């Protein structure tokens, strides 16, 4: 019981900070911190909608509120403000772990060590993820997936009527081929509505978002306790 109490106290000290949902993603490379020395936990929320404060944002904000109440920080990034180039398939990132295209993708790569979990949100465009978040994730994972391995990931989708299951399934594949625990909720991670107000009136959808935030916080905190107890990530086999 002494060891368990010690680990519990360690968790309360490490994860008891209040969350701060920022309206913008400050890309200051000088703020990079060593993940081993951090005591607070933080989740990156990525809004892949062209509407900065639309339906997807509304859903992500509900997730952020649940994270905050569970003692986990969060930061919002909007990637739908300008078109992002798709992956060129040049392979240069295999050496540098950065993309040859200098834009938001590299700015995020430079800060990946700050984050303990990720939630990627998208509106539904023709039963798939948006044309903003898709190239962002393609290049991010191709260039620097090793920095996100073994960190929890979750995908959410907002739609007016249909196509959300396909969009969530598309985003989940980034996690499942990268050794990332997939965080689930009490139902599919999606909300329905054509406006933020309609999304807020989707009571079940809002509950799903809150549950997702709670589950994300629980998984991050559990992994922190496991690490403190000396449980390391699995030793990888040589790639076949």
N, C-alpha and C positions, 0 to 999 in steps of 0.2 A: 504493500500500500504506500510505503514511503516513496518508491520510484514513481508510482502513478501520480501521487500528489505533486511531486516535483515536476513531472511533465506537464501536468495541468497548469501549474503556476507559470511554467515557461510559455505555454500557449497563451495564457491570459496576458502576460507581459508583452508577447510578440504580436498579438493580433487584436489588441484592445483599442486601437486607434480609430478615430472617426474618419469616415470616408469623405473624399472631396471630389465631387463630380465637376470637372472643369469644362467650360464651354469650348475651349480650344486646346489643341495638342501642342504644347510648347516644345519645340525641337531644339533644346540646348544640349549639345554633346557634353558640355562641362558638368552637367548634372548627373552623368552616369554614376551609378553606385555599384559596388560589388554585392551581388546577391547573397553571398555568404555572410556579410556583415549586417544586412538589413534586419530590423526587428518587425517592421510593419509589412503587411502583405498588400499587394495591389493587383487589380485585374484591368486589362485593357479592353474597352468596349469599342468596337469598330462599327460605325454607321455607314453602310454601303448604299444609302439612298441618295438620289440627287436632291432631295428635300432635306435640308439640314435639321429641321425640327418638325418633321412629318410623322408618319405612322411608325416607322422603324425606330426613330428617336424616342418616341413615346414608350414603346415597348422596352427599349434599352434603359430608359430612365427608371422604369419600374424594377428592372433587375438591379440597377445601381442602388436604389433605395433599400432593397433587401440585403445587398452586400454591406451597406453602411450599418444597418441595424445588427448585422452579424460581426461587425468589427473589422471589415475588410475594405480597404481603399479602392477607388476606381477612377479611371480617366477615360474620357470620351474622345474618339478620333473620328472626324467626318471625312471620308474619302470620296464622297460623291460630288465635290465642288468643281472638279475638273477632270477631264478624261485622262486616264492613265494608259500608257502604252502596254501592249501585251508582251509576253515573254518572247524574245528573239531566238531562243534555243541555241545561243552561242556557246554556252558552257563555261564562260569566263568566271562565273560565280563559284565554280567548284574550287578554284584556287584562292579567291579573295573573300568568299562568303558574303559578298555584296554584289548588287546588280550593276551592270555597266551603265544603266540609265539612272541618272541622278535625279530623284524626285522623292515623294513621300515614302516610297518603299524603303529606300536606304535610310531615311530618317528614323523609321520605325526599327529597322534592323539594328541601328546604333544604340537603341534603347531597350532591346528585348530583355536584357538581364534585369531590368527594373520590374518586370511583370511575372506574376506567379500563375496567372490564368488568363484565358482569352474568351471573349464572347463576340462572335461575328454576326452582325445583323444585316438583312437584306430585304428589300421589297421584292415582290414576285413580278418578273417580266417574262411573259410567255412561258409560264410554268418552269422558270429557272431563276437563278440568282442574277442580280443586276450586272450590267456591263461595266460598272465601276468596281465592285468588290471582286469580281472574277479575275481580272488581270492583276489586281493588287495581291490576292492570295496566291495566284500562280507564281508570281515572281518572288513573293516573300518566302514561300515554302521551298521553292526551288533553290533560292540563294542561301537561306539560313534556317532550314528546318531543324537542324541539330540544336539550335538555341531554344527551341520550343518543345523538344521531345520531353516526355514525362511530366509536362505541365498540363493541367486540365483545360479542355476546350469545349465550347458549346456554340451552337448555331441557332439563330432564330430567324423567322420570316414573318413578314406582314403582307397580307393580301386583302383584296376586296371580296373575293369569292372563292377562287380555286388556284391550284398550282403550288400551294405552300409546302406540301409534303415533298414534292420533287425538289424544291429549292433547298429545303433543310437537308435532304438526303445528299444533294450535291455538295454542300458545305461540310457535312460530317465526314466525307471521304478524305478531306485534308488531315483530319485528326487520326483516322483509323489506319492510315499508311505511314504514320509518323510517331508511333509509340506514345500517343497522347490519350490519357483517360477522357472519355466522352461524358460530359455532364448532362444528365437528363432531368426531366421534371415529372409531374404527375400525369402529363399527357404530351402530345406533340408540341414542340416549342414554336408556337405560332399564335398570331393575333389576327383578328378580322376587323376590317373597317376601311372606309375610303377617306376618312379624315382623322386627325388625332383625337377629336372628341368621340367619334364612333369607336375608336380603339379603346379609349378609356371606359366606354360603356360596355365593352366586351369583358364582362366580369370574370368569366372563366379564363379568358386569355390573360388578363392581368394577374389572376391568381397563379397561372402557370409561370409567368415571368417572375413573380415573387418567389415561388417554390424553386425555380431555377437558380435564382440568386442565393437563396439559403443553401441549396445543395452544392453550389460552387464554393461558397465560403466554408462549408463543412469539409469538403474534399481537400481544399487548400490547407486548412488547419490540421486535418488528419495527416496529411503528408508531412507537414511541419513537425508534428509529434513523432511520426515514424523516423524522420531523419534525425531528430534529437536522440532517439532511442538507438541509433546506430544501424537502422535498416536502410541500406543503400539501394539504388536503382539496380535492376537486373544487369548482369554482365552480358554484353552483347556477343553473340557468336560472330566469327568472321563472315562477311557477306558471301553468299553463294551465288 
